[in-house]
Amino acid sequence: MTTARRPLLALLGALAAGACFGADSPSGTVLPDFDVAPQPALIPSAADASALPINRIQAVTTDGSGGPVLDDTVVDVSPTAAQWELLIALPAGRTTNVVVSVYLMHLAGDGTQSVEFSGRTDPFAVVVGKTATPDVPIVRGPLVNLYTTSVTILSAPSAISVGTQATLTATAITSIGTSPTIFWTSLDPQVLTLQGARATAVSPGAARVVASAGAFADTVQITVSSTGPATLLRSWNPQLGSLVSVALDPVTSNLVLYQALGSQLLQYTQPGVAVQPAIPLSGPVSSDIDLDFLTVGTTVGATGVPSSSLLIVNGRVVPSRVTAVERGTGIALDSIVLPTVAGSAVGGAFHPVRGTLFSIDRTTDVISEVNLATGAVVSSFTVVAPGSPAFDVFYGDVDVDVETGNLILVGSSQNVIRVLTPTGAWVSDLDVGSLGITGMSGIAWDDGTGTAWIVSTTGNVYHVGGIR
């Protein structure tokens, strides 16, 4: 909303002995009056254009020393008027400093009202027969936004495909300690639209997204691609039966697969050619095994574990454990107990930036971030993030997109790949049902290509792009 579209606000005042809302007293005696000609200081915001029409104004006048409310006037106005005028009346004797708070509101047909803009003067003197000209900084939204000191976008996808959605998050701070209202705006609505913090990709291109509150804002760019997962990418079936896990060997780029209740970890080239030898499984056979190669060294239990070692999450032993083994030999190095319901871990992934393991409990659908040295829980959250549709892991898995730091989740109960931030905020969902992908039970993320390898309970191996 530009300056030209905002009518000026004039406050006409009268000093009275009582609650007077006109220029004359009930006896007909003309009361001493004063004029207030405020100077609007319009603080621009990217969200101004989203404001609803202004058809009601409230002016609250208080004692400048923090005293009581002296006048509270509400007037219905025309949204297209060139100037709005309000008459305020102050009790006799209150002729020193006052503060006027102004709320520009939209009154809907059902009687609900929303504050579209607001502002407040500093204390100024009211003098009979004189005109006061206080500054009125006006901001988009509630009055608390006037005190904003910073706005920061916390999470937003760097890229999504046409037809997909994502939820953005931001934080804002005020000098008075109260959370302001954050307004989200797409500067390129032909590419990406916003409803609150919910983004929808409309057409290919680059979209600038702004989070604003008061005089502060933060901006990110989101690239919208034309298609979702590419079908140029391969799929094959090694005829092993139900597959529950896949990992991408960072040394050979081969895939390591685990079939339910198998005694070995089987190696394949990416086109699907078997590679010998198989790797012995460390620990009991299971239908809930997950595999993840380390790309940096870390400590598991009391043991320093080098890069390229393999982590094996076994969810059917009681309690569930994660074991670090030598790459290629399967010799166990050390292990810790996972903080899940007994025997219910179904997936796990090491986050090389945070230096922690993210494990999933299939019983509770809770992800726990775990210190691999001590087994302590750093944080935990549900896979059904606030604002997201239902999601269930059952047979499922998690991996880490190192470029974005986000978690990539699959579950056999739905044909959707879910993306969460490492703190549990929902980023996006990608439906791959149209590609014929079902029963997703394991995922391995390829950081080099930004693609994923997915295995299913039906025994298929899929190479999928377009997730990031």
VOGU-3710 file (C-alpha; in Angstrom, 3 decimals, decimal comma):
1> mttarrplla> 0,000/0,000/0,000  1,629/3,269/-1,086  1,557/6,578/0,714  -0,872/7,987/-1,805  -3,454/5,355/-0,972  -3,512/6,223/2,736  -5,759/9,152/3,632  -4,371/11,631/6,101  -5,661/11,500/9,658  -6,792/14,649/11,457
11> llgalaagac> -7,566/14,593/15,178  -9,794/17,461/16,295  -9,922/17,941/20,045  -11,985/19,642/22,714  -11,278/20,133/26,406  -14,372/19,250/28,389  -15,553/18,661/31,902  -17,026/15,335/30,933  -17,180/12,787/28,159  -18,039/15,098/25,276
21> fgadspsgtv> -17,985/13,875/21,655  -18,933/17,174/19,979  -17,655/20,706/19,843  -20,520/22,072/21,946  -21,479/21,284/25,523  -25,007/20,060/26,367  -25,805/23,607/27,526  -24,739/25,033/24,191  -21,613/26,705/25,616  -18,681/26,467/23,249
31> lpdfdvapqp> -15,833/24,552/24,902  -12,208/25,559/24,561  -10,671/23,535/21,804  -7,318/22,462/20,454  -6,228/20,951/17,144  -3,973/17,999/16,480  -2,520/17,803/12,971  -0,455/14,595/13,081  2,416/14,087/10,647  2,161/10,464/9,496
41> alipsaadas> 5,559/8,750/9,283  4,714/5,882/6,957  7,092/2,973/7,468  7,028/0,978/4,210  6,565/-2,773/4,214  6,413/-5,327/1,445  3,170/-6,497/3,041  1,390/-3,120/2,694  -0,399/-4,118/-0,498  -2,014/-7,096/1,240
51> alpinriqav> -3,883/-4,882/3,719  -7,666/-4,985/3,668  -9,573/-1,715/3,075  -9,666/0,642/6,061  -13,253/1,354/7,161  -12,879/1,875/10,906  -10,455/3,922/12,981  -9,813/3,883/16,698  -7,883/6,624/18,510  -6,943/5,986/22,145
61> ttdgsggpvl> -5,607/8,985/24,066  -3,725/8,401/27,301  -1,897/10,547/29,807  1,682/11,001/28,591  3,089/10,081/31,993  1,610/6,593/31,762  -1,663/7,497/33,407  -5,219/6,434/32,550  -7,055/6,446/29,224  -8,456/9,924/28,647
71> ddtvvdvspt> -10,450/9,219/25,497  -11,241/6,198/23,321  -12,918/7,118/20,054  -14,031/4,705/17,306  -15,275/6,039/13,972  -16,439/4,203/10,863  -14,973/5,784/7,742  -14,938/5,404/3,988  -11,907/3,499/2,610  -11,722/5,935/-0,309
81> aaqwellial> -12,025/9,205/1,636  -9,282/11,758/1,019  -9,006/12,547/4,738  -10,239/10,981/7,948  -11,210/13,142/10,930  -11,820/12,100/14,506  -13,065/14,258/17,368  -11,521/13,496/20,746  -12,564/15,037/24,065  -10,295/15,279/27,098
91> pagrttnvvv> -11,457/15,946/30,682  -10,839/19,448/31,992  -7,509/19,809/33,743  -5,766/17,308/31,491  -3,984/19,940/29,476  -0,391/18,684/29,628  1,240/15,850/27,724  -0,816/13,127/26,043  -0,126/10,093/23,814  -2,416/9,090/20,978
101> svylmhlagd> -2,443/5,496/19,664  -4,136/5,064/16,290  -5,511/1,810/14,879  -6,588/1,621/11,227  -8,927/-1,351/10,971  -11,005/-3,390/8,574  -14,518/-4,261/9,725  -15,835/-7,360/7,955  -19,474/-8,049/7,165  -19,708/-10,606/9,968
111> gtqsvefsgr> -18,633/-8,008/12,545  -15,047/-9,186/12,975  -12,347/-6,564/12,732  -8,612/-6,650/12,124  -5,939/-4,037/12,743  -4,341/-3,433/9,338  -2,080/-0,514/10,371  -1,283/1,129/13,693  0,842/3,904/15,150  1,575/5,879/18,269
121> tdpfavvvgk> 2,784/9,395/19,007  5,405/10,317/21,520  4,028/12,407/24,430  3,074/15,877/23,201  1,586/18,982/24,810  -2,098/19,829/24,429  -2,593/23,597/24,656  -5,951/25,361/24,286  -6,112/27,477/21,174  -3,015/25,961/19,605
131> tatpdvpivr> -2,338/23,216/17,090  -0,066/20,292/17,959  1,793/18,505/15,122  3,113/15,222/16,568  4,776/12,563/14,430  2,824/9,313/14,121  4,966/6,386/12,900  2,515/4,003/11,217  3,360/0,321/10,616  1,608/-2,604/9,007
141> gplvnlytts> -0,257/-4,687/11,572  -0,613/-4,367/15,345  1,061/-1,725/17,460  3,695/-4,151/18,781  5,205/-4,203/15,274  6,295/-0,595/15,844  8,877/-1,907/18,328  10,415/-4,592/16,079  14,218/-4,718/16,176  14,937/-7,659/13,844
151> vtilsapsai> 13,356/-10,203/11,488  15,115/-13,405/10,415  13,874/-16,134/8,069  14,761/-19,443/9,732  13,783/-21,973/7,080  12,779/-21,869/3,437  13,474/-24,298/0,602  16,074/-23,152/-1,897  14,092/-24,883/-4,644  10,717/-26,578/-5,103
161> svgtqatlta> 8,841/-27,856/-8,133  5,621/-26,569/-9,694  2,549/-27,761/-7,816  4,337/-28,464/-4,553  3,984/-26,543/-1,291  6,290/-25,598/1,543  5,927/-23,936/4,935  8,377/-21,139/5,769  9,430/-20,065/9,243  10,809/-16,800/10,601
171> taitsigtsp> 11,429/-15,129/13,925  11,116/-11,494/14,964  12,221/-9,639/18,080  10,844/-6,469/19,661  12,332/-4,098/22,188  9,343/-4,667/24,489  9,703/-8,462/24,554  6,367/-9,215/22,890  6,273/-11,218/19,657  5,195/-9,098/16,668
181> tifwtsldpq> 3,095/-10,254/13,730  5,219/-11,417/10,792  3,818/-10,751/7,324  4,896/-12,938/4,400  4,953/-11,506/0,889  5,911/-12,932/-2,487  7,431/-10,263/-4,700  6,982/-12,613/-7,663  3,448/-14,017/-7,256  3,416/-15,244/-10,855
191> vltlqgarat> 6,090/-17,774/-9,779  5,163/-18,478/-6,161  2,164/-17,493/-4,065  1,872/-17,221/-0,309  -0,977/-17,729/2,111  0,557/-16,704/5,378  3,776/-18,715/5,648  2,514/-21,411/3,259  4,130/-21,213/-0,180  2,745/-22,740/-3,387
201> avspgaarvv> 4,907/-23,063/-6,504  2,932/-21,775/-9,505  5,315/-21,576/-12,464  9,048/-21,991/-13,195  11,315/-19,121/-12,230  12,879/-17,360/-9,255  10,665/-15,895/-6,516  11,729/-13,403/-3,867  9,989/-13,954/-0,554  9,939/-11,325/2,188
211> asagafadtv> 9,174/-11,736/5,888  8,486/-8,319/7,429  7,439/-6,779/10,715  7,534/-3,054/11,372  10,602/-1,437/9,815  12,524/-4,715/9,497  12,466/-7,499/6,921  14,396/-10,504/5,652  14,381/-11,846/2,087  15,136/-15,224/0,497
221> qitvsstgpa> 14,976/-16,465/-3,067  13,216/-19,710/-3,972  13,753/-21,340/-7,344  10,711/-23,069/-8,821  11,466/-25,884/-11,268  9,081/-27,058/-13,962  8,780/-30,695/-12,929  8,908/-32,947/-9,928  10,912/-36,211/-9,766  12,339/-37,078/-13,159
231> tllrswnpql> 11,342/-40,421/-14,744  15,026/-40,139/-16,923  16,239/-41,708/-13,728  16,449/-45,488/-13,315  14,688/-48,244/-11,361  15,412/-51,967/-11,059  14,573/-55,010/-8,938  17,367/-57,304/-7,657  14,859/-60,096/-6,910  15,712/-60,212/-3,207
241> gslvsvaldp> 12,212/-59,812/-1,845  11,334/-57,059/0,594  14,086/-54,420/0,910  14,277/-52,331/4,081  17,461/-50,288/3,720  19,873/-48,730/1,240  23,140/-46,814/1,685  25,458/-45,127/-0,812  29,132/-46,066/-0,355  31,080/-42,766/-0,519
251> vtsnlvlyqa> 34,247/-44,572/-1,676  32,925/-46,755/-4,525  29,537/-45,047/-5,192  28,015/-48,531/-5,002  24,702/-49,189/-3,276  24,526/-51,391/-0,190  21,130/-53,077/0,256  19,596/-55,024/3,105  16,709/-57,425/2,552  14,377/-58,168/5,450
261> lgsqllqytq> 15,799/-60,876/7,753  18,945/-61,222/5,642  22,292/-62,217/7,135  24,374/-60,087/4,739  24,616/-56,597/3,313  24,562/-56,859/-0,475  26,484/-54,553/-2,816  25,316/-53,372/-6,259  26,479/-50,889/-8,834  24,069/-48,053/-9,512
271> pgvavqpaip> 22,805/-49,715/-12,727  21,949/-52,813/-10,654  24,904/-55,208/-11,142  25,780/-57,324/-8,076  29,234/-56,708/-6,579  31,153/-59,240/-4,482  31,826/-59,832/-1,704  28,767/-59,365/0,456  29,316/-57,756/3,868  28,440/-59,873/6,938
281> lsgpvssdid> 25,709/-58,335/9,110  26,976/-57,342/12,531  24,294/-58,338/15,034  21,008/-60,259/14,785  19,007/-60,425/11,555  16,056/-58,062/11,505  13,219/-56,654/9,453  14,116/-53,183/10,749  17,716/-52,529/9,708  18,936/-49,164/8,488
291> ldfltvgttv> 22,305/-48,321/6,938  24,166/-45,014/6,708  27,786/-44,303/5,708  29,742/-41,648/7,570  31,178/-38,866/5,408  33,218/-37,482/8,324  34,788/-39,153/11,322  32,972/-39,184/14,657  32,871/-40,919/18,024  30,489/-43,793/18,715
301> gatgvpsssl> 30,394/-44,774/22,368  34,000/-44,639/23,511  35,510/-45,289/20,083  36,725/-42,889/17,435  35,195/-44,002/14,134  36,766/-42,927/10,811  35,014/-41,459/7,801  33,414/-43,993/5,419  32,543/-46,345/8,291  29,038/-47,783/8,184
311> livngrvvps> 26,377/-47,192/10,817  23,838/-49,993/11,288  20,598/-49,211/13,127  18,879/-52,386/14,334  15,347/-51,687/15,469  14,237/-55,201/16,315  16,777/-55,903/19,035  15,734/-54,828/22,523  16,774/-52,176/23,147  17,307/-50,727/19,662
321> rvtavergtg> 20,977/-50,021/18,914  23,206/-48,254/16,415  26,518/-49,966/15,671  29,508/-48,565/13,803  31,244/-51,167/11,613  34,245/-51,187/9,308  33,448/-50,442/5,697  33,698/-53,585/3,585  34,290/-56,058/6,445  31,333/-55,400/8,746
331> ialdsivlpt> 33,544/-55,738/11,837  31,889/-53,953/14,767  33,740/-50,976/16,246  31,349/-49,789/18,972  27,633/-49,221/19,588  25,144/-47,284/21,717  21,527/-47,827/22,753  18,983/-45,660/20,946  16,346/-43,703/22,930  13,292/-45,343/21,350
341> vagsavggaf> 10,459/-47,536/22,509  11,981/-51,011/23,011  12,807/-52,546/19,642  11,138/-49,923/17,463  13,881/-47,894/15,751  13,230/-47,963/12,004  15,748/-45,547/10,514  18,716/-43,365/11,272  21,058/-40,881/9,605  24,215/-39,104/10,703
351> hpvrgtlfsi> 24,188/-35,325/10,251  27,800/-34,380/9,403  27,294/-30,676/10,121  25,599/-31,125/13,491  27,663/-34,224/14,397  24,601/-36,109/15,656  22,426/-39,054/14,643  18,747/-38,618/13,788  16,777/-41,800/14,529  13,087/-42,577/13,953
361> drttdvisev> 10,783/-44,523/16,262  8,133/-46,288/14,164  5,828/-46,721/17,176  5,626/-43,060/18,141  6,666/-41,413/14,818  9,168/-39,362/16,813  12,596/-38,349/15,528  15,334/-38,100/18,163  18,606/-36,263/17,651  21,207/-38,302/19,520
371> nlatgavvss> 24,762/-37,707/20,691  26,601/-40,769/19,323  29,258/-40,651/22,029  26,922/-40,643/25,019  23,525/-41,725/23,677  21,986/-38,559/25,135  18,992/-37,035/23,373  19,810/-33,568/22,038  16,278/-32,870/20,800  13,168/-34,694/19,613
381> ftvvapgspa> 10,099/-33,922/17,510  7,316/-35,675/15,649  7,387/-36,382/11,910  3,982/-34,670/11,741  5,250/-31,108/12,020  2,873/-28,212/12,855  0,894/-27,283/9,762  1,788/-30,446/7,853  -0,522/-33,215/6,606  -0,547/-36,625/8,276
391> fdvfygdvdv> 2,564/-38,776/7,858  3,590/-42,203/9,135  6,944/-43,977/8,897  6,054/-47,659/9,684  8,733/-49,188/7,433  10,637/-45,999/6,747  13,871/-44,094/6,898  15,564/-40,707/7,162  18,634/-39,225/5,492  20,329/-35,815/5,428
401> dvetgnlilv> 20,666/-33,371/2,539  23,984/-31,816/3,538  23,590/-28,804/1,214  20,402/-27,627/2,922  20,865/-29,429/6,249  17,316/-30,752/5,948  16,056/-34,241/6,763  14,531/-36,367/3,960  11,947/-38,899/5,188  10,114/-41,821/3,612
411> gssqnvirvl> 7,500/-44,181/5,027  5,822/-47,223/3,536  2,325/-46,027/4,483  2,159/-43,235/1,883  3,667/-42,291/-1,484  5,088/-39,016/-0,154  8,646/-37,905/0,526  8,724/-35,448/3,436  11,351/-32,760/4,053  11,875/-31,356/7,561
421> tptgawvsdl> 14,437/-28,982/9,015  16,761/-30,545/11,613  14,674/-28,806/14,278  11,430/-30,393/13,078  9,820/-27,639/10,982  7,980/-28,799/7,872  9,618/-27,729/4,603  7,715/-29,628/1,915  6,058/-32,858/0,774  6,627/-34,436/-2,627
431> dvgslgitgm> 4,128/-37,000/-3,932  5,858/-39,690/-6,030  2,821/-41,924/-6,453  2,499/-40,869/-10,096  5,885/-42,522/-10,732  4,572/-45,835/-9,474  6,698/-45,684/-6,319  5,037/-47,408/-3,351  6,047/-49,019/-0,063  9,111/-46,780/0,477
441> sgiawddgtg> 11,203/-48,297/3,270  14,703/-46,842/2,894  16,444/-43,795/1,411  20,053/-42,849/0,675  20,776/-39,249/-0,327  23,480/-38,542/-2,918  24,983/-35,192/-1,961  26,983/-35,032/-5,171  23,951/-35,095/-7,470  21,143/-33,934/-5,172
451> tawivsttgn> 19,228/-37,147/-5,907  17,955/-40,021/-3,790  18,100/-43,804/-3,904  14,919/-45,352/-2,508  14,134/-49,011/-1,795  10,710/-50,485/-1,199  9,001/-53,362/0,534  8,121/-54,607/-2,973  11,826/-55,182/-3,684  12,364/-52,266/-6,091
461> vyhvggir> 15,266/-49,818/-6,175  14,470/-46,304/-7,449  16,751/-43,421/-8,383  14,737/-40,218/-7,893  15,510/-36,569/-8,653  13,716/-33,269/-8,102  13,331/-33,635/-4,329  15,431/-30,660/-3,210
//
